[in-house]
Amino acid sequence: MKLYELLIDDELETMGVEAISIVENPAIGVDFVALNEDTTPIQLAEVSSDKRLLMGAALIPDKPIYRNQDGEEFYIYFSQDTVRKAAEMFFKNSNHQNATLEHKDKLAGMTVYESWIVEDTQFDKSRKYGLDMPVGTWMVTMKVDDEDVWSKYVKDNKVFGFSIEGQFANALRREVEQPLPELLSDQKLDSLVVELETILRKHYDEKKNYSLETYNDYPQSATNNAKRAIAYKKKYGSEVKGMTQTGWTRAGQLARREKLSRSTIARMASFKRHEKNAKINPEYKATPWKDNGYIAWLGWGGASGVNWAIRKLKSIDKK
């Protein structure tokens, strides 16, 4: 699969990031945090009387981002130099008040008032809020003055991160060598792992001389959680959101009590970072299928499933 570096043409001042969008699934795979009056990170579902600030990564250098346009699959990435240049031109072109929702609807009352490039991973400001960003990352803090945006999207856990939109030099983008598997995006890597495991099982089961080591000793409660998420989806259809296709695949595996490989268990363990979004929003207490964070948490097995994965992963690696 091709991997392209996107560049900014120095002669075209209109190039670069034109707006920052708040989205449910940020392409760079990093959530933002909300800051309250004490400038401490809080769960987005429990925001109250705050400054309405969102902090997160706008661009991470050298991170392959999976794209699929008209059936063509490829990856894009930005170098540290391009990330820094994009940050500089964003303010030079006075785009700091340009914001959108899911790259569709323009939003008013949104201002990027703080911006910096991570230069030291240990002492960077973002570490105070639980964000571990690599050197060269473009970090931003956005002020949300729009009451509807804050209450309907941030507090209700409908958006989790930033995503940029703009123009980059297609004529200057160049193909480089294919990325290593460990650099692939989480979503694409997970689908590749599932595909590979299916092929291996079929091949080696036929040969009768090898079997992939897998496990299904996760708690029944993890299975029940996944079944609840699937039941909501069947009953309420499009009202149930917050899960990627990878998430629904995982829910199906848990519901059927399929055996999971170490790599899949590792994905479950890493989902621990989303626990902050798992608590049911009071507004959705009577209609939990509308709570994105809650549904996603159930689909990945809930607390019992994720905690089992963490313990199991340690046990497998120790063995």
C-alpha positions as a printed Julia matrix, in Angstrom:
319×3 Matrix{Float64}:
   0.0     0.0    0.0
   1.28    3.47  -0.83
   2.37    6.0    1.77
   2.46    9.66   0.75
   4.03   12.63   2.47
   1.87   15.73   2.22
   3.73   18.99   1.79
   3.09   22.73   1.83
   4.23   24.69  -1.2
   6.13   27.73   0.11
   4.99   29.81  -2.87
   1.29   29.29  -2.15
   0.33   31.12   1.03
  -3.23   29.77   0.9
  -2.0    26.25   1.54
  -2.01   24.59   4.92
  -4.67   24.15   7.6
  -7.78   26.24   6.95
  -9.87   25.05   9.9
  -9.89   22.66  12.84
 -12.86   20.34  13.18
 -14.14   18.69  16.36
 -14.95   15.09  15.54
 -16.04   11.78  17.05
 -13.17    9.78  15.54
 -10.02   11.9   15.04
  -7.87   10.56  12.21
  -4.71   10.93  14.29
  -6.28    8.74  16.96
  -5.8    11.06  19.94
  -8.62   12.44  22.08
  -8.61   15.93  23.53
  -9.25   16.81  27.15
 -11.62   19.39  28.59
 -10.31   21.81  31.18
 -12.29   23.27  34.03
 -11.7    26.37  36.13
  -8.86   24.67  38.0
  -7.23   23.7   34.67
  -7.43   20.02  35.57
  -8.64   17.38  33.08
 -12.22   16.24  33.61
 -14.48   13.68  32.03
 -16.36   15.27  29.2
 -19.62   13.83  30.52
 -19.23   15.62  33.83
 -18.41   19.17  32.78
 -19.94   21.98  34.85
 -19.23   25.69  35.41
 -16.02   25.57  33.41
 -13.99   27.7   31.06
 -14.98   25.51  28.13
 -11.5    24.74  26.92
 -10.47   21.83  24.74
  -6.83   20.78  24.47
  -5.48   18.22  22.06
  -3.18   17.38  19.19
  -3.94   18.96  15.83
  -1.15   17.15  13.96
   1.32   14.44  14.95
   4.45   14.16  12.79
   5.41   10.96  10.99
   2.17    9.21  11.95
   0.65    7.25   9.04
  -3.04    8.05   8.62
  -5.14    5.52   6.74
  -7.29    6.91   3.93
  -9.76    5.34   1.53
 -10.92    7.55  -1.34
 -13.12    6.08  -4.05
 -11.88    2.6   -3.23
  -8.2     3.53  -3.29
  -6.45    2.71  -0.02
  -3.32    4.58   1.0
  -1.61    6.34   3.89
  -0.59    9.96   4.35
   1.76   11.54   6.85
   3.26   14.91   7.72
   6.92   15.51   8.57
   7.95   17.58  11.59
   8.89   20.43   9.27
   5.47   20.41   7.6
   3.66   20.22  10.94
   5.54   23.29  12.2
   4.93   25.15   8.95
   1.22   24.29   9.06
   0.96   25.67  12.6
   2.69   28.91  11.62
   0.58   29.46   8.49
  -2.64   28.68  10.37
  -2.21   31.86  12.4
  -0.51   33.83   9.64
  -3.66   33.38   7.54
  -5.9    34.27  10.52
  -7.65   30.89  10.52
  -7.73   30.59  14.31
 -11.52   31.17  14.45
 -12.35   28.71  11.67
 -13.94   25.61  13.13
 -16.3    22.9   11.91
 -18.22   19.93  13.24
 -17.3    16.59  11.65
 -15.87   18.53   8.67
 -19.4    19.49   7.65
 -21.05   22.26   9.65
 -19.28   25.57  10.26
 -19.2    26.56  13.92
 -19.2    30.06  15.4
 -17.83   30.98  18.8
 -14.78   28.71  18.52
 -11.28   30.14  18.87
  -7.86   28.53  18.93
  -6.11   30.84  21.35
  -3.14   28.7   22.32
  -0.76   26.77  20.08
   2.65   25.18  20.52
   4.98   22.51  19.17
   6.05   19.76  21.59
   9.8    20.02  22.1
  10.28   17.87  25.2
   8.05   14.86  25.84
   8.8    14.78  29.57
   8.19   18.43  30.46
   5.67   19.5   27.84
   2.51   21.15  29.15
   0.34   18.41  27.63
   1.81   15.82  30.02
   0.02   17.57  32.89
  -3.27   16.53  31.3
  -2.38   12.92  30.58
  -1.35   13.43  26.94
   1.92   11.79  25.89
   2.71   13.36  22.52
   5.91   12.85  20.5
   8.34   15.66  19.75
   7.13   17.82  16.88
   3.4    17.45  17.66
   1.27   20.55  17.08
  -0.86   21.09  20.19
  -3.77   23.54  20.41
  -6.19   24.78  23.03
  -9.61   25.84  21.73
 -12.07   28.1   23.55
 -15.71   27.1   23.04
 -18.06   30.05  23.52
 -21.04   28.44  21.81
 -23.39   27.01  24.46
 -25.04   24.55  22.04
 -21.72   23.13  20.86
 -20.49   22.65  24.42
 -23.67   21.14  25.85
 -24.78   19.04  22.86
 -21.43   17.72  21.68
 -18.67   18.07  24.27
 -20.67   17.34  27.43
 -22.67   14.6   25.69
 -19.51   12.79  24.54
 -20.27   13.13  20.85
 -16.85   14.51  19.92
 -13.5    13.27  21.18
 -10.75   15.0   19.25
  -9.49   17.45  16.65
  -9.12   16.87  12.92
  -7.59   19.34  10.5
  -8.91   20.41   7.11
  -7.03   22.34   4.48
  -5.01   22.25   1.31
  -1.7    20.55   0.78
   0.49   20.25  -2.28
  -0.76   17.19  -4.15
   1.66   17.97  -6.96
   4.54   17.8   -4.51
   3.49   14.77  -2.53
   5.85   11.89  -3.06
   5.6     8.19  -2.57
   7.9     6.66   0.03
   8.45    3.11   1.14
   5.58    1.19   2.7
   5.17    1.65   6.48
   6.0    -1.05   8.96
   2.97   -2.77  10.55
   3.59   -1.17  13.94
   3.2     2.28  12.36
  -0.18    1.59  10.83
  -3.33    3.2   12.18
  -5.14    1.25  14.9
  -8.22    0.64  12.79
  -6.36   -0.63   9.73
  -3.92   -2.7   11.78
  -6.76   -4.39  13.62
  -8.48   -5.38  10.37
  -5.18   -6.7    8.97
  -4.59   -8.78  12.1
  -8.07  -10.32  11.86
  -7.52  -11.11   8.18
  -4.11  -12.66   8.84
  -5.4   -14.78  11.71
  -8.22  -16.1    9.52
  -5.75  -17.09   6.82
  -3.4   -18.75   9.3
  -6.16  -20.72  10.97
  -7.48  -21.99   7.64
  -4.04  -22.9    6.34
  -2.64  -24.58   9.43
  -5.84  -26.33  10.44
  -5.77  -28.0    7.02
  -2.13  -28.98   7.53
  -2.95  -30.31  11.01
   0.49  -29.36  12.24
  -0.03  -25.97  13.84
  -2.71  -23.98  15.57
  -2.74  -20.31  16.52
  -2.73  -19.89  20.31
  -5.92  -18.12  21.3
  -7.96  -17.55  24.45
 -11.61  -17.22  25.46
 -11.46  -17.4   29.24
 -12.76  -13.85  29.57
 -15.62  -13.3   32.06
 -19.2   -14.05  31.07
 -20.0   -10.48  32.07
 -17.78   -9.28  29.21
 -19.84  -11.37  26.82
 -23.06  -10.04  28.32
 -21.84   -6.45  27.91
 -21.06   -7.01  24.25
 -24.44   -8.67  23.72
 -26.16   -5.63  25.23
 -24.42   -3.3   22.79
 -25.39   -5.52  19.86
 -28.98   -5.77  21.11
 -29.2    -1.97  21.25
 -27.92   -1.75  17.69
 -30.47   -4.27  16.42
 -33.34   -2.57  18.2
 -32.54    1.11  17.73
 -30.51    1.09  14.51
 -29.03    4.46  13.55
 -29.66    5.88  17.03
 -26.79    3.73  18.28
 -23.47    5.41  17.52
 -19.99    5.69  18.95
 -18.6     2.42  17.58
 -16.32    1.9   14.58
 -16.59   -1.22  12.45
 -13.62   -2.59  14.37
 -15.57   -2.09  17.59
 -18.59   -3.98  16.29
 -16.3    -6.77  15.13
 -14.87   -7.0   18.64
 -18.37   -7.0   20.17
 -19.37   -9.86  17.88
 -16.34  -11.9   18.88
 -17.07  -11.43  22.58
 -20.78  -12.14  22.18
 -20.01  -15.43  20.4
 -17.26  -16.2   22.89
 -14.73  -16.6   20.13
 -11.11  -17.25  20.99
  -8.93  -14.14  20.84
  -5.28  -13.86  19.87
  -2.7   -11.97  21.89
  -2.82   -9.03  19.46
  -6.6    -8.75  19.82
  -6.31   -8.95  23.6
  -3.74   -6.16  23.43
  -6.26   -3.99  21.53
  -8.82   -4.63  24.25
  -6.31   -3.71  26.94
  -5.45   -0.45  25.2
  -9.16    0.47  25.17
  -8.72    1.24  28.87
  -8.0     4.84  27.84
 -11.69    5.24  26.94
 -12.94    4.3   30.39
 -13.37    8.0   31.14
 -16.2     8.06  28.59
 -17.97    4.96  29.89
 -20.15    6.49  32.59
 -23.74    7.0   31.42
 -24.57   10.64  30.86
 -27.51   11.51  33.14
 -29.34   12.92  30.13
 -29.24    9.48  28.5
 -29.96    7.4   31.59
 -33.36    6.42  30.23
 -31.99    6.02  26.7
 -28.49    4.54  27.12
 -28.26    3.48  23.47
 -27.75    7.16  22.58
 -24.67    7.49  24.8
 -21.69    6.94  22.48
 -19.09    6.43  25.19
 -21.24    3.95  27.08
 -22.06    1.88  23.98
 -18.42    1.68  22.89
 -17.35    0.6   26.38
 -19.96   -2.17  26.42
 -18.98   -3.35  22.95
 -15.38   -3.87  24.03
 -16.51   -5.95  27.0
 -16.94   -3.22  29.59
 -14.79   -3.01  32.71
 -14.71   -6.79  33.18
 -13.58   -7.39  29.59
 -10.95   -4.65  29.43
  -9.52   -5.46  32.87
  -9.37   -9.15  31.94
  -7.46   -8.2   28.8
  -4.91   -6.21  30.82
  -4.34   -9.13  33.2
  -4.29  -11.69  30.4
  -1.78   -9.74  28.37
   0.61   -9.62  31.31
   0.11  -13.36  31.89
   0.78  -14.23  28.24
   3.91  -12.1   28.02
   5.23  -13.44  31.32
   4.69  -16.99  30.07
